[in-house]
Structure formats: C-alpha cells, structure tokens
Amino acid sequence: MAADDQEARSFDPTDPYNREAQTFPHLTEEQLERLRAFGTEEEVPAGTYLFRRGERSVDFFVVVEGSVEILNSGTTQSETTIHIHSDRQFTGELDLFNSRKILVDGRTGRDSRIIRVPRGSFLRMMETEPDIGEIIMRAFILRRVGLMRYAQGGVVLIGSSHSADALRIQRFLSRNGYPHQMLDTDEDPDAGGFITCLRIAHEELPVVVLPGKSLLRNPSNPELADALGLTEQRDPNRIYDLAVVGAGPAGLAAAVYGASEGLDTIVIEAMAPGGQAGTSSRIENYLGFPTGISGQALAGRAQVQAQKFGAQLAISRRAVAIDCELAPYCLELEGGERIATHSIVIATGARYRTLDVPNYEKFEGAGIHYAATWIEGNLCSGEQVAVIGGGNSAGQAAVFLAQQAGHVHILVRGEGLAATMSDYLIARINASPRITLHAHTETTGLEGDRFLERVTWRNNKTGEIETVPISNLFVMIGAVPNTDWLNGCVRLDRGGFVVTGRDEAGMALSSPYATEKPGIYAVGDVRAGSTKRVASGVGEGSVVVSAIHQYLADVRTRL
C-alpha cells in the first residue's frame, strides 16, 4: 500500500495491509511464465487506466516490469492510492469472480510491461493452476477485508443508528461485503456537515452517498443493489441446470458442489449470503475451525467458492413465485425477472418467531433485532440488553454481546438452558458476571418514543414483574419456514416445512431430499425433519447434488 497510509497506521496483525506478503504477493518467475499461456504481454504507457470503478468483468493484470497504481476514488475525499503493484504482482480482488461493478481504478504509474489475462482465461487459470490460484484467492480475500476495514472503494451511509431503515441498509452492505462508512446523525459530528453540504433534508434520511456525490434516499435493498452494481446481468433466455433458492449454509453447499461438478448453477437470495447462520457472531462447534468462525465469514468463503466454480448469485432478488406445472420450471423473482431451470433446490431456511407483545412491530429495527453482529454490538456499548431464547443462537449472541454491553439478560420460559443449548455455551454464560439467566420468564411490555427504551418481563413462577431500561432486545426463538412463495407446488407439513423423502402414500422417493415434484428438492432448515444445525445443512446441500445429477441424466435420456 502507499507509504503515507502505511506510516499513518500502527502495526496490527489483523490488518491485511500489514500482511503484504499475502495480500500483495510477488509471483515467482516460473509462475509468471505459466501465466503467459493465459494472456498477452503488452507495453503500456504511464498514466493509462487499465480499469475504472464501475466497470464489469474486467481483465486480470500481472506486472512484468513497471507499476500499476490501485486508486480509491471514493465519496469523502479526493483520489487516494491504496497500493502500487510492482514487478510480478497482480491486480484484482473478489469481483473478478463475478460480473459485479468493480470498486477501484487501476492505472499504470510509469511505462510498464504487463500480462493481460481476459476474465474467461483467468477463471480457467484458477482451475488449472491450483498453486497460483491459491495465492490469488488468499490475496483477493484479504484485499476485500482491507477495503471493508478502511471503507475504500465504498459509499457513505448517513442516518441514525436508531433508524430501522439505516440499520437495514448497513446490514445489507456489511453482509454483502460492500465497503461503507456509517455517519450516525445522533453522534457523529461529520454527519451534520454532510447533510448541510449535500442539502439533505432530515426527513429524507437515511441517505446513501455514491461516488460523484449522487444520493440514494432511503433505497430499498433491490434499489441499492442495482445502484451499486451488485446485481449481475443475466440472459433471459438461459435455462440453468440448477437453481438454488436461498444462500444459507445448505444452499451455498449445493451451489459449490453443483457448480464444481459441471452444473450451470444460479443461487437466488433475498438479502445476503449466510441465511440465519450468517448473523451468528461466532460458531465454535463447526468442524475444522477450532477457534471458531463467524457466520458471515463462513458464508463469505462459501460464496467465493461457488463463484470460483462458475455459479451465479442473484442477490437482493427474493423468489416470490414458482411455476412447476411443466419442465423446465420457472421461478419469478421480486421485480418481475423470471429464471428458467431444469432442477430446483429449496434452501430458503427459517426465520425467528416474533413476540405477541404490544408495540412489537413499532420497535422492529428500532431496538428489536434478530441478529447479533458487530453492527448491533456497537449499539449496546455499556448498556443493558436482553436476549430472548434458549438455543445456541441465543447463547452465542449473549456471550458476544457481553463483551461490549453493560449487562446481558437472557429470558427463557423453561427451567433453564440444559435441554436446548450446547454445554460450552452454558459454561461461558454461567461463568460470566455480565450475564444473568432469567428462567420461567416472558416479555410482557415494550415502551419508548422513537425507539425502544424499556422492557418489562414477568417471572411466571413467582409473579414478579420487572421493568428495565433496555434499548436493544434480541429475539431468537422458534423457527418459521420461508415457504410462502411455493404456492402449493410441493407438499408442506402443518408447520409449513417442506416434506421430502416420501410421497403422500408413504412410499419412498428417489432421495431423502426429493419432493413429490420431480427435480425439486429441499435441504436445510426449510426441510421437515431436518436437524437445525449449520453442519447438517452443509451436509444436506452437498449430498443432494448426486440426486440432481441422476435426475438430469434421466431427463436428457428422454429428450
């Protein structure tokens, strides 16, 4: 990275810009020679732009001799240098694996000799040169972490941290890995200057400031995705082999295994990769991660894997209907787009239940949360918070929030946590002086003006009622399947979960994940009888692909 920026930061081992050997590695001469087979060598004069922010599907460049400057033309400052690539270094970050708009500019710093690798050849190289691909993949992930950490190549969000829409937008940007700076109008002095300079009326907030100072006033998630270039352009006449609806652990696993085994795959997701698991601050009992991993980090890695193998992601486009009368099937997305596909994996998961308490809807997003990530954690510094629920998600949230909150109250209706939560979480809760468990307790009242200010609960065993000054309530109870869009296409049980494995007469189907509609499968939390665990969802998503291959082979035989 640029020398002036590097000097301004003290050494932090978690900062990817302090890990130059991995974030901006130098290839060997032998690796450079192998890359020449995938591209063309060019002489480029100083000051030539190789790519500009907002372009799609740009080429991959390797510096043979000279330099390439990576520039941030952001919203809050003039053009700045992120890094200067020298001999045997390469350009790019995660957007080279998809067709989204890129975030930065690339310009030759002096007369240079470079290898230009077209995007199609780049993807082929990643498959056929695994040692080089590993170096590039690690560098791309770290570079995106750096862009996120320092809001480089991103946008500015102006709004109140107590605003439901401001939090919605911030969550959307964060969970989709899009760099951004949040200016809180309640606390940040810079926010007022922006509002005055850009002539923003307070009733227009929240506002997203794009490069060039253009504004999006309280955009919906699809509007924001379109403006940022997160939505990829698709051929309306294309018929996919596999459409995965839902990008939680189960859906992403199906996408990775489907795409890696040659299926033309698309993933349709309403919000962001990760599903309900993506909101977990830390998952510590997932195989292979002894120190734990956040749900968002796990989902991010799976998304990159799927894209590396060629899967497309349709982000911020919720499936609203399905036409399964004739094959190929047709999925209708929010906004009217239609996706044709030979097979479908339903992986839309489940959402937490709401509480039947007065004022509940009023405070959703304005104090009531269904996730506990760093965004919500920042809202709770030094304050009392309450977590409702006795499962692992509630336990993970309580342990995470206790690091920043003044005190965490866990409310459960039952005797305790032993029957519903993992032992390692119970041990941490019992050991924390900042966490109190309230058994036999339910919430009875929510009060506040613009946002939640007080929570009342009752102990059903003693009758004791307590009102506590709480502005952030985390609700993590039950599971409601996301199946309302299926419109009777497949059979559901009484709880709304998708029935698989057996037909209505009780006869076994071709796969434990098959529905009665040929070529349509269900995996993960949305499936009736599934184990609601991340690892179980990943397993189901990977295994179902073998059944899809068999189904598609049978279809092709009949054609």
C-alpha positions as CSV (number, residue, x, y, z in Angstrom):
1,M,0.0,0.0,0.0
2,A,1.0,3.6,-0.3
3,A,3.9,4.7,2.1
4,D,2.0,7.7,3.6
5,D,-1.0,5.4,4.5
6,Q,1.3,2.8,5.9
7,E,3.1,5.2,8.2
8,A,-0.3,6.5,9.5
9,R,-1.2,3.1,10.9
10,S,0.4,1.3,13.8
11,F,1.1,-2.3,13.3
12,D,-1.9,-4.5,13.7
13,P,-1.5,-8.2,12.8
14,T,-5.2,-8.4,11.9
15,D,-4.8,-5.6,9.3
16,P,-4.4,-7.2,5.9
17,Y,-2.4,-4.3,4.7
18,N,0.2,-5.2,7.3
19,R,0.4,-8.7,5.7
20,E,1.9,-7.6,2.4
21,A,3.4,-11.0,1.6
22,Q,-0.1,-12.5,1.5
23,T,-2.2,-9.5,0.5
24,F,0.1,-8.2,-2.3
25,P,2.4,-11.2,-3.0
26,H,5.1,-11.4,-5.7
27,L,4.9,-14.4,-8.0
28,T,8.0,-16.4,-8.9
29,E,9.5,-16.1,-12.4
30,E,8.4,-19.7,-13.1
31,Q,4.8,-18.9,-12.1
32,L,4.9,-15.7,-14.3
33,E,6.0,-17.9,-17.2
34,R,3.0,-20.2,-16.7
35,L,0.6,-17.2,-16.6
36,R,1.8,-16.1,-20.0
37,A,0.0,-19.0,-21.6
38,F,-3.3,-17.5,-20.5
39,G,-2.9,-13.9,-21.7
40,T,-0.9,-11.5,-23.9
41,E,2.0,-9.3,-23.0
42,E,1.6,-5.6,-23.6
43,E,3.7,-2.4,-23.4
44,V,1.5,0.3,-21.7
45,P,2.5,4.0,-21.3
46,A,2.4,5.7,-17.9
47,G,-0.9,7.1,-16.9
48,T,-3.0,4.5,-18.8
49,Y,-6.2,3.3,-17.0
50,L,-6.4,-0.4,-17.2
51,F,-9.8,-0.4,-15.5
52,R,-12.2,2.1,-13.8
53,R,-14.5,1.9,-10.9
54,G,-18.0,0.8,-12.0
55,E,-16.8,-1.5,-14.9
56,R,-17.8,-5.1,-15.0
57,S,-15.9,-8.3,-15.9
58,V,-12.5,-6.6,-16.2
59,D,-9.3,-8.3,-17.1
60,F,-6.6,-9.6,-14.7
61,F,-3.2,-7.9,-15.0
62,V,0.3,-9.1,-13.9
63,V,3.1,-6.6,-13.8
64,V,6.2,-7.9,-15.6
65,E,8.1,-4.6,-15.4
66,G,6.8,-1.2,-14.2
67,S,3.9,-0.4,-11.8
68,V,0.2,-0.3,-11.5
69,E,-1.5,2.1,-9.1
70,I,-4.7,1.0,-7.4
71,L,-6.8,4.1,-6.7
72,N,-9.7,4.9,-4.4
73,S,-12.0,7.5,-6.0
74,G,-14.4,7.5,-3.0
75,T,-17.1,9.8,-1.8
76,T,-15.5,11.6,1.1
77,Q,-12.1,12.6,-0.3
78,S,-10.1,13.1,-3.4
79,E,-8.4,10.3,-5.2
80,T,-6.0,8.3,-3.0
81,T,-3.6,5.4,-3.6
82,I,-4.5,2.1,-2.0
83,H,-1.4,0.2,-3.3
84,I,1.2,0.3,-6.0
85,H,1.8,-3.1,-7.7
86,S,5.4,-3.7,-8.8
87,D,7.2,-6.4,-10.7
88,R,5.5,-9.8,-10.5
89,Q,2.5,-8.5,-8.6
90,F,-1.1,-8.8,-9.8
91,T,-4.3,-6.7,-9.8
92,G,-7.8,-7.7,-8.8
93,E,-10.0,-8.7,-5.8
94,L,-13.1,-10.8,-5.3
95,D,-15.2,-9.1,-8.0
96,L,-13.1,-10.9,-10.6
97,F,-15.1,-14.0,-9.7
98,N,-18.4,-12.4,-10.7
99,S,-19.8,-9.7,-13.0
100,R,-20.5,-7.0,-10.4
101,K,-19.2,-3.5,-10.8
102,I,-15.7,-3.2,-9.5
103,L,-14.7,-0.8,-6.7
104,V,-11.4,0.7,-7.6
105,D,-9.4,2.2,-10.5
106,G,-6.2,0.7,-11.9
107,R,-3.6,2.9,-13.7
108,T,0.0,2.4,-14.8
109,G,2.3,4.5,-12.7
110,R,5.1,4.5,-15.3
111,D,5.8,2.9,-18.6
112,S,5.1,-0.7,-17.9
113,R,5.1,-4.2,-19.4
114,I,2.1,-6.2,-18.3
115,I,0.4,-9.5,-19.0
116,R,-3.3,-9.0,-19.7
117,V,-5.5,-12.1,-18.9
118,P,-9.1,-11.9,-20.1
119,R,-11.6,-12.8,-17.4
120,G,-12.6,-16.1,-19.0
121,S,-9.0,-17.2,-19.3
122,F,-8.5,-16.0,-15.7
123,L,-11.2,-18.4,-14.4
124,R,-9.7,-21.2,-16.4
125,M,-6.3,-20.5,-15.0
126,M,-7.7,-20.6,-11.4
127,E,-8.9,-24.2,-12.1
128,T,-5.8,-25.5,-13.9
129,E,-3.0,-23.8,-11.9
130,P,-4.0,-24.6,-8.3
131,D,-0.8,-23.3,-6.7
132,I,-1.1,-19.9,-8.4
133,G,-4.9,-20.0,-7.7
134,E,-4.3,-20.5,-4.0
135,I,-2.0,-17.4,-3.8
136,I,-4.5,-15.3,-5.8
137,M,-7.5,-16.4,-3.8
138,R,-5.9,-15.6,-0.5
139,A,-4.8,-12.2,-1.7
140,F,-8.3,-11.4,-3.1
141,I,-10.0,-12.2,0.2
142,L,-7.5,-10.2,2.2
143,R,-7.8,-7.2,-0.2
144,R,-11.6,-7.2,0.2
145,V,-11.1,-7.3,4.0
146,G,-8.9,-4.3,3.7
147,L,-11.4,-2.4,1.6
148,M,-14.1,-3.1,4.1
149,R,-11.9,-2.2,7.1
150,Y,-11.0,1.2,5.7
151,A,-14.2,1.9,3.7
152,Q,-12.1,2.1,0.5
153,G,-14.0,2.0,-2.8
154,G,-17.3,2.2,-1.0
155,V,-20.1,4.5,-0.1
156,V,-21.2,6.7,2.8
157,L,-24.4,5.9,4.7
158,I,-25.9,8.9,6.7
159,G,-28.6,8.2,9.2
160,S,-29.5,7.5,12.8
161,S,-28.3,4.3,14.5
162,H,-31.8,4.1,15.9
163,S,-33.4,4.1,12.5
164,A,-34.8,0.8,11.3
165,D,-34.0,1.7,7.6
166,A,-30.5,2.9,8.4
167,L,-29.7,-0.4,10.2
168,R,-31.3,-2.3,7.3
169,I,-29.1,-0.6,4.8
170,Q,-26.0,-1.0,7.0
171,R,-26.7,-4.7,7.5
172,F,-27.2,-5.2,3.7
173,L,-23.9,-3.5,2.9
174,S,-22.0,-5.4,5.6
175,R,-23.4,-8.8,4.9
176,N,-22.7,-8.4,1.2
177,G,-19.2,-7.3,1.8
178,Y,-19.6,-3.9,0.4
179,P,-17.2,-1.2,1.8
180,H,-19.0,1.7,3.5
181,Q,-18.7,4.4,6.1
182,M,-21.6,5.0,8.6
183,L,-22.2,8.6,9.7
184,D,-24.5,8.4,12.7
185,T,-26.6,11.6,12.8
186,D,-27.1,11.1,16.6
187,E,-23.4,11.1,17.4
188,D,-21.1,11.8,14.5
189,P,-20.2,15.5,14.1
190,D,-19.2,14.9,10.5
191,A,-22.8,13.9,9.6
192,G,-24.1,17.4,10.1
193,G,-21.5,18.8,7.6
194,F,-22.5,16.2,5.0
195,I,-26.2,17.0,5.4
196,T,-25.6,20.7,5.0
197,C,-23.2,20.3,2.1
198,L,-25.4,17.9,0.2
199,R,-28.6,19.8,1.1
200,I,-30.2,16.7,2.6
201,A,-33.5,17.2,4.5
202,H,-33.7,15.2,7.7
203,E,-37.0,13.6,6.6
204,E,-35.0,12.2,3.6
205,L,-32.7,10.2,5.9
206,P,-31.2,7.6,5.7
207,V,-29.2,8.6,2.6
208,V,-26.5,6.6,0.7
209,V,-23.8,8.9,-0.9
210,L,-22.4,7.3,-4.0
211,P,-19.2,8.3,-5.8
212,G,-19.7,11.6,-7.5
213,K,-21.9,12.7,-4.6
214,S,-25.1,11.4,-6.1
215,L,-27.6,10.3,-3.5
216,L,-30.0,7.4,-2.8
217,R,-32.7,8.5,-0.4
218,N,-33.8,5.6,1.8
219,P,-33.4,3.0,-1.0
220,S,-34.9,-0.5,-0.8
221,N,-32.4,-3.3,-0.9
222,P,-33.0,-4.1,-4.6
223,E,-32.7,-0.4,-5.5
224,L,-29.4,-0.2,-3.5
225,A,-28.1,-3.4,-5.1
226,D,-28.9,-2.1,-8.6
227,A,-27.2,1.2,-7.9
228,L,-24.0,-0.4,-6.5
229,G,-23.8,-2.9,-9.3
230,L,-24.3,-5.9,-7.0
231,T,-26.9,-7.3,-9.4
232,E,-25.4,-9.2,-12.3
233,Q,-26.8,-9.0,-15.8
234,R,-28.4,-12.3,-17.0
235,D,-29.6,-13.7,-20.3
236,P,-33.4,-14.0,-20.1
237,N,-33.3,-17.0,-22.5
238,R,-30.9,-19.0,-20.5
239,I,-32.1,-22.3,-18.9
240,Y,-30.0,-23.3,-15.9
241,D,-29.3,-26.9,-14.8
242,L,-29.8,-26.0,-11.2
243,A,-31.4,-23.0,-9.3
244,V,-30.7,-22.9,-5.6
245,V,-33.2,-20.7,-3.8
246,G,-31.6,-19.4,-0.6
247,A,-27.9,-18.8,0.2
248,G,-27.6,-20.1,3.7
249,P,-25.2,-22.9,4.5
250,A,-27.3,-25.6,2.8
251,G,-27.9,-23.5,-0.3
252,L,-24.3,-22.5,-0.7
253,A,-23.1,-26.1,-0.2
254,A,-25.5,-27.2,-3.0
255,A,-24.1,-24.4,-5.2
256,V,-20.5,-25.2,-4.6
257,Y,-21.0,-28.9,-5.3
258,G,-23.3,-28.4,-8.2
259,A,-21.1,-25.8,-9.9
260,S,-17.9,-27.8,-9.2
261,E,-19.4,-30.8,-10.8
262,G,-20.3,-29.0,-14.0
263,L,-23.9,-27.9,-13.4
264,D,-24.9,-24.5,-14.7
265,T,-25.9,-23.1,-11.4
266,I,-27.6,-19.9,-10.1
267,V,-28.3,-19.0,-6.5
268,I,-31.2,-16.7,-5.6
269,E,-31.0,-14.8,-2.3
270,A,-33.3,-12.1,-0.9
271,M,-30.8,-10.4,1.4
272,A,-27.2,-11.7,1.5
273,P,-25.3,-15.0,1.7
274,G,-25.3,-16.8,5.0
275,G,-29.0,-17.0,5.9
276,Q,-29.8,-17.2,9.6
277,A,-26.4,-18.6,10.3
278,G,-24.8,-15.5,8.7
279,T,-26.0,-13.5,11.7
280,S,-24.1,-15.6,14.2
281,S,-21.2,-13.7,15.8
282,R,-19.1,-16.9,16.3
283,I,-19.7,-20.6,15.6
284,E,-17.3,-22.6,17.6
285,N,-18.6,-26.2,17.1
286,Y,-18.3,-26.3,13.3
287,L,-15.8,-28.9,12.1
288,G,-12.4,-27.6,11.1
289,F,-12.5,-24.2,12.9
290,P,-11.1,-24.9,16.5
291,T,-11.0,-21.2,17.3
292,G,-14.5,-20.6,15.8
293,I,-15.7,-18.6,12.8
294,S,-18.4,-16.0,12.4
295,G,-21.4,-17.0,10.3
296,Q,-20.7,-14.1,7.9
297,A,-17.1,-15.2,7.3
298,L,-18.2,-18.8,6.7
299,A,-20.8,-17.7,4.2
300,G,-18.3,-15.3,2.5
301,R,-15.9,-18.1,1.9
302,A,-18.6,-20.4,0.6
303,Q,-19.8,-17.7,-1.7
304,V,-16.4,-17.2,-3.2
305,Q,-16.0,-21.0,-3.6
306,A,-19.3,-21.2,-5.5
307,Q,-18.4,-18.3,-7.8
308,K,-14.9,-19.7,-8.4
309,F,-16.6,-22.8,-9.9
310,G,-18.9,-20.6,-12.1
311,A,-22.1,-20.3,-10.0
312,Q,-24.0,-17.1,-10.4
313,L,-25.5,-15.2,-7.5
314,A,-28.8,-13.2,-7.8
315,I,-28.5,-11.1,-4.6
316,S,-31.4,-8.9,-3.3
317,R,-33.9,-10.7,-5.5
318,R,-36.4,-12.7,-3.4
319,A,-38.2,-15.6,-5.1
320,V,-41.9,-14.7,-5.0
321,A,-43.5,-17.5,-7.0
322,I,-42.8,-20.8,-8.8
323,D,-44.4,-22.3,-11.9
324,C,-43.8,-26.1,-11.6
325,E,-46.6,-27.3,-13.9
326,L,-44.2,-28.0,-16.8
327,A,-40.4,-28.5,-17.0
328,P,-38.2,-26.6,-17.3
329,Y,-39.6,-24.9,-14.2
330,C,-39.8,-21.1,-13.8
331,L,-39.0,-19.0,-10.8
332,E,-40.4,-15.5,-10.6
333,L,-38.2,-13.0,-8.7
334,E,-39.1,-9.8,-6.9
335,G,-39.2,-7.1,-9.7
336,G,-40.6,-9.5,-12.3
337,E,-37.5,-11.3,-13.5
338,R,-38.0,-15.0,-14.4
339,I,-35.4,-17.7,-14.1
340,A,-35.9,-21.0,-16.1
341,T,-34.2,-24.1,-14.7
342,H,-34.3,-27.9,-15.0
343,S,-34.0,-28.5,-11.3
344,I,-34.5,-26.6,-8.1
345,V,-33.1,-26.8,-4.6
346,I,-35.3,-25.1,-2.0
347,A,-33.0,-23.8,0.7
348,T,-34.9,-20.8,2.0
349,G,-34.4,-21.7,5.6
350,A,-36.4,-20.4,8.5
351,R,-36.7,-17.1,10.4
352,Y,-37.2,-16.4,14.1
353,R,-40.7,-16.1,15.5
354,T,-41.9,-12.7,16.8
355,L,-43.4,-12.0,20.2
356,D,-47.1,-11.3,20.8
357,V,-46.4,-8.2,22.8
358,P,-48.0,-4.7,22.4
359,N,-45.8,-2.3,20.4
360,Y,-43.7,-5.1,19.0
361,E,-44.0,-4.0,15.3
362,K,-43.3,-0.4,16.2
363,F,-39.8,-1.3,17.6
364,E,-38.8,-3.9,15.0
365,G,-35.5,-2.5,13.7
366,A,-35.7,0.3,16.2
367,G,-34.5,-1.7,19.2
368,I,-35.7,-5.2,18.3
369,H,-33.1,-7.3,16.5
370,Y,-32.8,-10.8,15.1
371,A,-29.0,-10.8,14.7
372,A,-26.0,-10.1,17.0
373,T,-23.1,-9.0,14.8
374,W,-20.6,-6.1,15.3
375,I,-23.3,-3.7,14.0
376,E,-25.7,-4.5,16.8
377,G,-22.8,-4.9,19.3
378,N,-21.8,-1.2,18.7
379,L,-25.3,-0.1,19.7
380,C,-25.0,-1.8,23.1
381,S,-21.8,-0.4,24.5
382,G,-22.1,-0.1,28.2
383,E,-25.9,-0.6,28.2
384,Q,-28.2,-3.4,29.4
385,V,-29.6,-5.7,26.7
386,A,-31.9,-8.7,26.7
387,V,-31.7,-11.9,24.7
388,I,-34.9,-14.0,24.3
389,G,-34.3,-17.6,23.6
390,G,-32.6,-20.7,24.9
391,G,-31.0,-22.2,21.8
392,N,-27.4,-21.9,20.5
393,S,-28.0,-18.8,18.5
394,A,-29.3,-17.0,21.7
395,G,-26.3,-18.3,23.7
396,Q,-23.8,-17.2,21.0
397,A,-25.5,-13.8,21.0
398,A,-25.3,-13.4,24.8
399,V,-21.7,-14.4,25.0
400,F,-20.8,-12.0,22.2
401,L,-22.8,-9.1,23.5
402,A,-21.4,-9.4,27.0
403,Q,-18.0,-8.2,25.6
404,Q,-19.5,-4.8,25.0
405,A,-22.8,-4.4,26.8
406,G,-23.0,-3.4,30.5
407,H,-25.1,-6.4,31.2
408,V,-26.9,-9.2,29.3
409,H,-30.3,-10.6,30.5
410,I,-31.3,-14.0,29.0
411,L,-35.0,-14.6,29.2
412,V,-36.4,-18.2,28.8
413,R,-39.8,-19.7,29.6
414,G,-38.4,-23.0,30.7
415,E,-36.4,-24.3,33.6
416,G,-33.0,-23.4,32.1
417,L,-30.7,-24.0,29.2
418,A,-29.5,-27.6,29.5
419,A,-32.1,-29.1,27.2
420,T,-31.7,-26.6,24.4
421,M,-28.1,-25.2,24.4
422,S,-24.6,-26.7,23.9
423,D,-22.6,-27.2,27.1
424,Y,-19.7,-25.0,26.1
425,L,-22.1,-22.0,25.8
426,I,-23.8,-22.8,29.1
427,A,-20.4,-22.9,30.8
428,R,-19.5,-19.5,29.4
429,I,-22.8,-18.0,30.4
430,N,-22.6,-19.4,33.9
431,A,-19.0,-18.0,34.2
432,S,-19.8,-14.5,33.0
433,P,-20.6,-11.9,35.7
434,R,-22.1,-9.8,32.9
435,I,-24.9,-12.3,32.1
436,T,-28.0,-13.2,34.1
437,L,-30.3,-16.0,33.2
438,H,-34.0,-15.4,34.0
439,A,-35.8,-18.8,33.9
440,H,-39.7,-19.1,33.8
441,T,-39.7,-15.6,32.3
442,E,-41.5,-13.9,29.4
443,T,-41.6,-10.4,28.0
444,T,-44.9,-8.5,28.7
445,G,-44.2,-4.9,27.7
446,L,-42.2,-2.7,25.4
447,E,-42.0,1.1,25.8
448,G,-40.3,4.0,24.1
449,D,-40.8,7.0,21.9
450,R,-38.9,6.9,18.6
451,F,-37.1,3.7,19.6
452,L,-37.2,1.1,22.3
453,E,-36.3,2.4,25.8
454,R,-37.8,0.0,28.3
455,V,-38.6,-3.7,28.5
456,T,-40.9,-5.4,31.1
457,W,-40.9,-9.0,31.9
458,R,-42.7,-11.3,34.3
459,N,-41.5,-14.4,36.2
460,N,-44.3,-16.9,35.7
461,K,-43.3,-18.9,38.7
462,T,-43.1,-16.1,41.3
463,G,-45.3,-13.5,39.6
464,E,-42.6,-10.9,40.0
465,I,-42.7,-8.1,37.3
466,E,-39.6,-6.1,36.4
467,T,-39.1,-3.1,34.1
468,V,-35.5,-2.5,32.9
469,P,-34.1,0.4,30.8
470,I,-33.2,-1.6,27.7
471,S,-32.8,-0.1,24.2
472,N,-31.8,-3.3,22.4
473,L,-33.8,-6.6,22.6
474,F,-32.6,-9.7,20.7
475,V,-35.3,-12.2,19.8
476,M,-34.1,-15.6,18.9
477,I,-36.9,-18.1,19.4
478,G,-38.6,-20.8,17.3
479,A,-38.5,-21.2,13.6
480,V,-40.9,-20.1,10.9
481,P,-40.1,-21.7,7.5
482,N,-39.8,-19.4,4.5
483,T,-42.2,-21.3,2.2
484,D,-45.0,-18.8,1.5
485,W,-43.7,-18.3,-2.1
486,L,-44.1,-22.0,-3.1
487,N,-47.8,-21.6,-3.8
488,G,-48.8,-25.2,-3.4
489,C,-46.1,-26.5,-5.7
490,V,-44.8,-29.0,-3.1
491,R,-46.3,-30.6,0.0
492,L,-45.8,-28.9,3.3
493,D,-46.3,-30.2,6.8
494,R,-48.5,-28.5,9.4
495,G,-45.7,-26.2,10.4
496,G,-45.1,-25.1,6.8
497,F,-41.9,-27.1,6.3
498,V,-41.2,-28.9,3.0
499,V,-42.0,-32.6,3.2
500,T,-39.3,-34.8,1.4
501,G,-38.3,-38.4,1.1
502,R,-41.8,-40.0,0.9
503,D,-44.9,-39.4,-1.1
504,E,-48.3,-38.8,0.4
505,A,-49.0,-42.6,0.4
506,G,-45.7,-43.1,2.4
507,M,-43.7,-44.6,-0.5
508,A,-40.0,-43.7,-0.6
509,L,-38.9,-41.2,-3.2
510,S,-35.6,-41.3,-5.1
511,S,-33.8,-39.2,-2.5
512,P,-34.4,-38.2,1.2
513,Y,-34.3,-34.6,-0.1
514,A,-36.7,-35.1,-3.0
515,T,-40.2,-33.7,-3.0
516,E,-43.0,-35.3,-4.9
517,K,-42.4,-32.9,-7.8
518,P,-39.6,-34.5,-9.9
519,G,-36.4,-32.3,-10.0
520,I,-37.4,-30.2,-7.0
521,Y,-35.6,-30.8,-3.7
522,A,-35.4,-29.3,-0.2
523,V,-32.4,-29.1,2.1
524,G,-31.5,-27.4,5.4
525,D,-33.8,-25.7,7.9
526,V,-36.7,-25.4,5.5
527,R,-37.0,-29.2,5.2
528,A,-39.4,-31.1,7.5
529,G,-37.5,-33.3,10.0
530,S,-34.1,-31.7,9.3
531,T,-31.6,-31.1,12.2
532,K,-31.3,-27.4,12.6
533,R,-27.5,-27.1,12.6
534,V,-25.1,-25.5,10.2
535,A,-23.1,-28.7,9.6
536,S,-26.3,-30.6,8.9
537,G,-27.4,-28.0,6.4
538,V,-24.0,-28.1,4.6
539,G,-24.1,-31.9,4.5
540,E,-27.6,-32.0,3.0
541,G,-26.7,-29.3,0.4
542,S,-23.7,-31.3,-0.7
543,V,-25.3,-34.7,-0.8
544,V,-28.4,-33.6,-2.7
545,V,-26.3,-32.8,-5.8
546,S,-25.8,-36.5,-6.6
547,A,-29.6,-37.0,-6.8
548,I,-29.8,-33.9,-9.1
549,H,-27.2,-35.4,-11.4
550,Q,-29.3,-38.6,-11.7
551,Y,-32.5,-36.7,-12.4
552,L,-30.8,-34.5,-15.1
553,A,-29.3,-37.6,-16.7
554,D,-32.8,-39.2,-16.8
555,V,-34.2,-36.0,-18.4
556,R,-31.6,-35.9,-21.1
557,T,-32.1,-39.6,-21.8
558,R,-35.8,-38.9,-22.5
559,L,-35.1,-35.9,-24.8
